[in-house]
Amino acid sequence: MSGGHAILSEIEPDKYSGRVVARVEADGVDIGAALADAGLAVTRARGDWCPMS
């Protein structure tokens, strides 16, 4: 995404004040999915992301 544009959709407030949750797309690629596929992020649906919970 060098110098490109990002598109945010499905924008929602998070349960913590001031944060938002959104789907981010750049050049037709879902950035969240790409990060999760690379092991750099977890999806919201996965409940075991935090070893303390």
PDB file of N, CA, C and O in Angstrom:
ATOM      1  N   MET A   1       0.827  -1.177   0.000  1.00  0.00           N
ATOM      2  CA  MET A   1       0.000   0.000   0.000  1.00  0.00           C
ATOM      3  C   MET A   1       0.875   1.245   0.000  1.00  0.00           C
ATOM      4  O   MET A   1       0.561   2.229   0.670  1.00  0.00           O
ATOM      5  N   SER A   2       1.892   1.207  -0.694  1.00  0.00           N
ATOM      6  CA  SER A   2       2.806   2.350  -0.755  1.00  0.00           C
ATOM      7  C   SER A   2       2.165   3.515  -1.492  1.00  0.00           C
ATOM      8  O   SER A   2       1.993   3.473  -2.710  1.00  0.00           O
ATOM      9  N   GLY A   3       1.819   4.538  -0.758  1.00  0.00           N
ATOM     10  CA  GLY A   3       1.234   5.730  -1.344  1.00  0.00           C
ATOM     11  C   GLY A   3      -0.209   5.590  -1.791  1.00  0.00           C
ATOM     12  O   GLY A   3      -0.751   6.500  -2.418  1.00  0.00           O
ATOM     13  N   GLY A   4      -0.842   4.463  -1.480  1.00  0.00           N
ATOM     14  CA  GLY A   4      -2.225   4.235  -1.883  1.00  0.00           C
ATOM     15  C   GLY A   4      -3.211   4.780  -0.877  1.00  0.00           C
ATOM     16  O   GLY A   4      -2.859   5.508   0.051  1.00  0.00           O
ATOM     17  N   HIS A   5      -4.455   4.405  -1.091  1.00  0.00           N
ATOM     18  CA  HIS A   5      -5.531   4.837  -0.211  1.00  0.00           C
ATOM     19  C   HIS A   5      -6.088   3.644   0.556  1.00  0.00           C
ATOM     20  O   HIS A   5      -6.146   2.528   0.038  1.00  0.00           O
ATOM     21  N   ALA A   6      -6.489   3.892   1.775  1.00  0.00           N
ATOM     22  CA  ALA A   6      -7.159   2.873   2.582  1.00  0.00           C
ATOM     23  C   ALA A   6      -8.639   3.216   2.657  1.00  0.00           C
ATOM     24  O   ALA A   6      -9.016   4.385   2.745  1.00  0.00           O
ATOM     25  N   ILE A   7      -9.472   2.180   2.620  1.00  0.00           N
ATOM     26  CA  ILE A   7     -10.915   2.356   2.733  1.00  0.00           C
ATOM     27  C   ILE A   7     -11.372   1.709   4.033  1.00  0.00           C
ATOM     28  O   ILE A   7     -11.129   0.524   4.257  1.00  0.00           O
ATOM     29  N   LEU A   8     -12.029   2.477   4.883  1.00  0.00           N
ATOM     30  CA  LEU A   8     -12.575   1.961   6.132  1.00  0.00           C
ATOM     31  C   LEU A   8     -14.071   1.741   5.963  1.00  0.00           C
ATOM     32  O   LEU A   8     -14.774   2.594   5.420  1.00  0.00           O
ATOM     33  N   SER A   9     -14.557   0.588   6.432  1.00  0.00           N
ATOM     34  CA  SER A   9     -15.982   0.293   6.390  1.00  0.00           C
ATOM     35  C   SER A   9     -16.363  -0.441   7.665  1.00  0.00           C
ATOM     36  O   SER A   9     -15.501  -0.804   8.465  1.00  0.00           O
ATOM     37  N   GLU A  10     -17.659  -0.656   7.850  1.00  0.00           N
ATOM     38  CA  GLU A  10     -18.166  -1.320   9.053  1.00  0.00           C
ATOM     39  C   GLU A  10     -17.579  -0.681  10.320  1.00  0.00           C
ATOM     40  O   GLU A  10     -17.147  -1.378  11.239  1.00  0.00           O
ATOM     41  N   ILE A  11     -17.573   0.632  10.348  1.00  0.00           N
ATOM     42  CA  ILE A  11     -16.974   1.389  11.454  1.00  0.00           C
ATOM     43  C   ILE A  11     -17.934   1.390  12.637  1.00  0.00           C
ATOM     44  O   ILE A  11     -19.098   1.770  12.506  1.00  0.00           O
ATOM     45  N   GLU A  12     -17.432   0.960  13.794  1.00  0.00           N
ATOM     46  CA  GLU A  12     -18.233   0.888  15.019  1.00  0.00           C
ATOM     47  C   GLU A  12     -17.411   1.401  16.200  1.00  0.00           C
ATOM     48  O   GLU A  12     -16.188   1.269  16.200  1.00  0.00           O
ATOM     49  N   PRO A  13     -18.067   1.982  17.206  1.00  0.00           N
ATOM     50  CA  PRO A  13     -17.325   2.348  18.420  1.00  0.00           C
ATOM     51  C   PRO A  13     -16.926   1.084  19.179  1.00  0.00           C
ATOM     52  O   PRO A  13     -17.677   0.109  19.214  1.00  0.00           O
ATOM     53  N   ASP A  14     -15.766   1.106  19.770  1.00  0.00           N
ATOM     54  CA  ASP A  14     -15.295   0.009  20.603  1.00  0.00           C
ATOM     55  C   ASP A  14     -15.847   0.200  22.009  1.00  0.00           C
ATOM     56  O   ASP A  14     -16.390   1.258  22.327  1.00  0.00           O
ATOM     57  N   LYS A  15     -15.712  -0.815  22.846  1.00  0.00           N
ATOM     58  CA  LYS A  15     -16.230  -0.676  24.214  1.00  0.00           C
ATOM     59  C   LYS A  15     -15.376   0.261  25.054  1.00  0.00           C
ATOM     60  O   LYS A  15     -15.802   0.697  26.124  1.00  0.00           O
ATOM     61  N   TYR A  16     -14.175   0.575  24.583  1.00  0.00           N
ATOM     62  CA  TYR A  16     -13.311   1.518  25.290  1.00  0.00           C
ATOM     63  C   TYR A  16     -13.429   2.887  24.632  1.00  0.00           C
ATOM     64  O   TYR A  16     -13.357   2.997  23.408  1.00  0.00           O
ATOM     65  N   SER A  17     -13.607   3.906  25.420  1.00  0.00           N
ATOM     66  CA  SER A  17     -13.838   5.260  24.934  1.00  0.00           C
ATOM     67  C   SER A  17     -12.739   5.717  23.978  1.00  0.00           C
ATOM     68  O   SER A  17     -11.549   5.588  24.266  1.00  0.00           O
ATOM     69  N   GLY A  18     -13.160   6.248  22.852  1.00  0.00           N
ATOM     70  CA  GLY A  18     -12.219   6.837  21.907  1.00  0.00           C
ATOM     71  C   GLY A  18     -11.683   5.882  20.853  1.00  0.00           C
ATOM     72  O   GLY A  18     -11.037   6.324  19.903  1.00  0.00           O
ATOM     73  N   ARG A  19     -11.932   4.586  20.996  1.00  0.00           N
ATOM     74  CA  ARG A  19     -11.437   3.627  20.005  1.00  0.00           C
ATOM     75  C   ARG A  19     -12.558   3.228  19.065  1.00  0.00           C
ATOM     76  O   ARG A  19     -13.735   3.290  19.422  1.00  0.00           O
ATOM     77  N   VAL A  20     -12.186   2.821  17.867  1.00  0.00           N
ATOM     78  CA  VAL A  20     -13.161   2.322  16.907  1.00  0.00           C
ATOM     79  C   VAL A  20     -12.699   0.977  16.358  1.00  0.00           C
ATOM     80  O   VAL A  20     -11.514   0.648  16.392  1.00  0.00           O
ATOM     81  N   VAL A  21     -13.647   0.219  15.857  1.00  0.00           N
ATOM     82  CA  VAL A  21     -13.372  -1.042  15.178  1.00  0.00           C
ATOM     83  C   VAL A  21     -13.849  -0.854  13.748  1.00  0.00           C
ATOM     84  O   VAL A  21     -14.963  -0.379  13.526  1.00  0.00           O
ATOM     85  N   ALA A  22     -13.023  -1.218  12.774  1.00  0.00           N
ATOM     86  CA  ALA A  22     -13.404  -1.033  11.376  1.00  0.00           C
ATOM     87  C   ALA A  22     -12.719  -2.067  10.496  1.00  0.00           C
ATOM     88  O   ALA A  22     -11.686  -2.629  10.861  1.00  0.00           O
ATOM     89  N   ARG A  23     -13.299  -2.306   9.350  1.00  0.00           N
ATOM     90  CA  ARG A  23     -12.668  -3.138   8.318  1.00  0.00           C
ATOM     91  C   ARG A  23     -11.829  -2.181   7.468  1.00  0.00           C
ATOM     92  O   ARG A  23     -12.303  -1.117   7.070  1.00  0.00           O
ATOM     93  N   VAL A  24     -10.581  -2.569   7.194  1.00  0.00           N
ATOM     94  CA  VAL A  24      -9.679  -1.727   6.416  1.00  0.00           C
ATOM     95  C   VAL A  24      -9.280  -2.482   5.147  1.00  0.00           C
ATOM     96  O   VAL A  24      -8.864  -3.639   5.195  1.00  0.00           O
ATOM     97  N   GLU A  25      -9.418  -1.797   4.016  1.00  0.00           N
ATOM     98  CA  GLU A  25      -9.080  -2.388   2.732  1.00  0.00           C
ATOM     99  C   GLU A  25      -8.151  -1.451   1.974  1.00  0.00           C
ATOM    100  O   GLU A  25      -8.337  -0.234   1.999  1.00  0.00           O
ATOM    101  N   ALA A  26      -7.156  -2.011   1.304  1.00  0.00           N
ATOM    102  CA  ALA A  26      -6.264  -1.220   0.461  1.00  0.00           C
ATOM    103  C   ALA A  26      -5.944  -2.032  -0.788  1.00  0.00           C
ATOM    104  O   ALA A  26      -5.585  -3.206  -0.698  1.00  0.00           O
ATOM    105  N   ASP A  27      -6.072  -1.419  -1.925  1.00  0.00           N
ATOM    106  CA  ASP A  27      -5.812  -2.085  -3.206  1.00  0.00           C
ATOM    107  C   ASP A  27      -6.596  -3.386  -3.329  1.00  0.00           C
ATOM    108  O   ASP A  27      -6.102  -4.354  -3.907  1.00  0.00           O
ATOM    109  N   GLY A  28      -7.828  -3.418  -2.783  1.00  0.00           N
ATOM    110  CA  GLY A  28      -8.673  -4.595  -2.861  1.00  0.00           C
ATOM    111  C   GLY A  28      -8.319  -5.694  -1.878  1.00  0.00           C
ATOM    112  O   GLY A  28      -8.889  -6.783  -1.948  1.00  0.00           O
ATOM    113  N   VAL A  29      -7.397  -5.441  -0.967  1.00  0.00           N
ATOM    114  CA  VAL A  29      -6.953  -6.441   0.010  1.00  0.00           C
ATOM    115  C   VAL A  29      -7.500  -6.077   1.385  1.00  0.00           C
ATOM    116  O   VAL A  29      -7.376  -4.934   1.826  1.00  0.00           O
ATOM    117  N   ASP A  30      -8.107  -7.053   2.062  1.00  0.00           N
ATOM    118  CA  ASP A  30      -8.572  -6.870   3.441  1.00  0.00           C
ATOM    119  C   ASP A  30      -7.336  -6.907   4.338  1.00  0.00           C
ATOM    120  O   ASP A  30      -6.735  -7.965   4.528  1.00  0.00           O
ATOM    121  N   ILE A  31      -6.964  -5.773   4.881  1.00  0.00           N
ATOM    122  CA  ILE A  31      -5.725  -5.665   5.654  1.00  0.00           C
ATOM    123  C   ILE A  31      -5.776  -6.517   6.922  1.00  0.00           C
ATOM    124  O   ILE A  31      -4.786  -7.154   7.282  1.00  0.00           O
ATOM    125  N   GLY A  32      -6.918  -6.531   7.596  1.00  0.00           N
ATOM    126  CA  GLY A  32      -7.052  -7.350   8.808  1.00  0.00           C
ATOM    127  C   GLY A  32      -6.848  -8.826   8.513  1.00  0.00           C
ATOM    128  O   GLY A  32      -6.156  -9.522   9.255  1.00  0.00           O
ATOM    129  N   ALA A  33      -7.451  -9.306   7.430  1.00  0.00           N
ATOM    130  CA  ALA A  33      -7.298 -10.709   7.041  1.00  0.00           C
ATOM    131  C   ALA A  33      -5.853 -11.010   6.663  1.00  0.00           C
ATOM    132  O   ALA A  33      -5.325 -12.066   7.012  1.00  0.00           O
ATOM    133  N   ALA A  34      -5.216 -10.091   5.954  1.00  0.00           N
ATOM    134  CA  ALA A  34      -3.821 -10.294   5.564  1.00  0.00           C
ATOM    135  C   ALA A  34      -2.914 -10.365   6.795  1.00  0.00           C
ATOM    136  O   ALA A  34      -2.000 -11.188   6.847  1.00  0.00           O
ATOM    137  N   LEU A  35      -3.165  -9.510   7.780  1.00  0.00           N
ATOM    138  CA  LEU A  35      -2.375  -9.544   9.020  1.00  0.00           C
ATOM    139  C   LEU A  35      -2.617 -10.839   9.789  1.00  0.00           C
ATOM    140  O   LEU A  35      -1.677 -11.438  10.312  1.00  0.00           O
ATOM    141  N   ALA A  36      -3.881 -11.273   9.859  1.00  0.00           N
ATOM    142  CA  ALA A  36      -4.204 -12.523  10.553  1.00  0.00           C
ATOM    143  C   ALA A  36      -3.566 -13.713   9.837  1.00  0.00           C
ATOM    144  O   ALA A  36      -3.020 -14.604  10.488  1.00  0.00           O
ATOM    145  N   ASP A  37      -3.630 -13.738   8.503  1.00  0.00           N
ATOM    146  CA  ASP A  37      -3.024 -14.829   7.733  1.00  0.00           C
ATOM    147  C   ASP A  37      -1.514 -14.902   7.948  1.00  0.00           C
ATOM    148  O   ASP A  37      -0.929 -15.984   7.909  1.00  0.00           O
ATOM    149  N   ALA A  38      -0.886 -13.748   8.174  1.00  0.00           N
ATOM    150  CA  ALA A  38       0.559 -13.702   8.402  1.00  0.00           C
ATOM    151  C   ALA A  38       0.926 -13.964   9.861  1.00  0.00           C
ATOM    152  O   ALA A  38       2.106 -13.970  10.212  1.00  0.00           O
ATOM    153  N   GLY A  39      -0.079 -14.180  10.710  1.00  0.00           N
ATOM    154  CA  GLY A  39       0.177 -14.425  12.126  1.00  0.00           C
ATOM    155  C   GLY A  39       0.496 -13.175  12.927  1.00  0.00           C
ATOM    156  O   GLY A  39       1.022 -13.260  14.037  1.00  0.00           O
ATOM    157  N   LEU A  40       0.178 -12.016  12.368  1.00  0.00           N
ATOM    158  CA  LEU A  40       0.486 -10.747  13.032  1.00  0.00           C
ATOM    159  C   LEU A  40      -0.701 -10.146  13.768  1.00  0.00           C
ATOM    160  O   LEU A  40      -0.565  -9.130  14.449  1.00  0.00           O
ATOM    161  N   ALA A  41      -1.878 -10.780  13.631  1.00  0.00           N
ATOM    162  CA  ALA A  41      -3.098 -10.294  14.286  1.00  0.00           C
ATOM    163  C   ALA A  41      -4.039 -11.474  14.472  1.00  0.00           C
ATOM    164  O   ALA A  41      -3.860 -12.526  13.858  1.00  0.00           O
ATOM    165  N   VAL A  42      -5.037 -11.291  15.321  1.00  0.00           N
ATOM    166  CA  VAL A  42      -6.090 -12.295  15.490  1.00  0.00           C
ATOM    167  C   VAL A  42      -7.417 -11.616  15.203  1.00  0.00           C
ATOM    168  O   VAL A  42      -7.544 -10.398  15.328  1.00  0.00           O
ATOM    169  N   THR A  43      -8.405 -12.414  14.817  1.00  0.00           N
ATOM    170  CA  THR A  43      -9.711 -11.854  14.502  1.00  0.00           C
ATOM    171  C   THR A  43     -10.517 -11.651  15.779  1.00  0.00           C
ATOM    172  O   THR A  43     -10.226 -12.257  16.811  1.00  0.00           O
ATOM    173  N   ARG A  44     -11.517 -10.807  15.702  1.00  0.00           N
ATOM    174  CA  ARG A  44     -12.399 -10.568  16.854  1.00  0.00           C
ATOM    175  C   ARG A  44     -13.138 -11.822  17.261  1.00  0.00           C
ATOM    176  O   ARG A  44     -13.458 -11.999  18.436  1.00  0.00           O
ATOM    177  N   ALA A  45     -13.414 -12.695  16.311  1.00  0.00           N
ATOM    178  CA  ALA A  45     -14.191 -13.905  16.584  1.00  0.00           C
ATOM    179  C   ALA A  45     -13.401 -14.915  17.419  1.00  0.00           C
ATOM    180  O   ALA A  45     -13.987 -15.784  18.064  1.00  0.00           O
ATOM    181  N   ARG A  46     -12.092 -14.802  17.405  1.00  0.00           N
ATOM    182  CA  ARG A  46     -11.262 -15.757  18.135  1.00  0.00           C
ATOM    183  C   ARG A  46     -11.128 -15.299  19.578  1.00  0.00           C
ATOM    184  O   ARG A  46     -10.584 -14.226  19.835  1.00  0.00           O
ATOM    185  N   GLY A  47     -11.614 -16.091  20.519  1.00  0.00           N
ATOM    186  CA  GLY A  47     -11.647 -15.664  21.904  1.00  0.00           C
ATOM    187  C   GLY A  47     -10.388 -15.959  22.710  1.00  0.00           C
ATOM    188  O   GLY A  47     -10.294 -15.529  23.859  1.00  0.00           O
ATOM    189  N   ASP A  48      -9.425 -16.671  22.154  1.00  0.00           N
ATOM    190  CA  ASP A  48      -8.257 -17.063  22.938  1.00  0.00           C
ATOM    191  C   ASP A  48      -7.024 -16.215  22.619  1.00  0.00           C
ATOM    192  O   ASP A  48      -5.896 -16.688  22.759  1.00  0.00           O
ATOM    193  N   TRP A  49      -7.229 -14.979  22.196  1.00  0.00           N
ATOM    194  CA  TRP A  49      -6.096 -14.129  21.811  1.00  0.00           C
ATOM    195  C   TRP A  49      -5.265 -13.702  23.012  1.00  0.00           C
ATOM    196  O   TRP A  49      -4.078 -13.406  22.870  1.00  0.00           O
ATOM    197  N   CYS A  50      -5.868 -13.668  24.182  1.00  0.00           N
ATOM    198  CA  CYS A  50      -5.163 -13.182  25.372  1.00  0.00           C
ATOM    199  C   CYS A  50      -4.902 -14.329  26.330  1.00  0.00           C
ATOM    200  O   CYS A  50      -5.852 -14.956  26.799  1.00  0.00           O
ATOM    201  N   PRO A  51      -3.651 -14.624  26.634  1.00  0.00           N
ATOM    202  CA  PRO A  51      -3.357 -15.742  27.547  1.00  0.00           C
ATOM    203  C   PRO A  51      -3.858 -15.505  28.972  1.00  0.00           C
ATOM    204  O   PRO A  51      -3.915 -16.445  29.764  1.00  0.00           O
ATOM    205  N   MET A  52      -4.224 -14.256  29.313  1.00  0.00           N
ATOM    206  CA  MET A  52      -4.694 -13.941  30.665  1.00  0.00           C
ATOM    207  C   MET A  52      -6.197 -14.207  30.821  1.00  0.00           C
ATOM    208  O   MET A  52      -6.703 -14.226  31.943  1.00  0.00           O
ATOM    209  N   SER A  53      -6.919 -14.416  29.702  1.00  0.00           N
ATOM    210  CA  SER A  53      -8.371 -14.601  29.817  1.00  0.00           C
ATOM    211  C   SER A  53      -8.747 -16.053  29.929  1.00  0.00           C
ATOM    212  O   SER A  53      -9.930 -16.379  30.033  1.00  0.00           O
TER     213      SER A  53
END
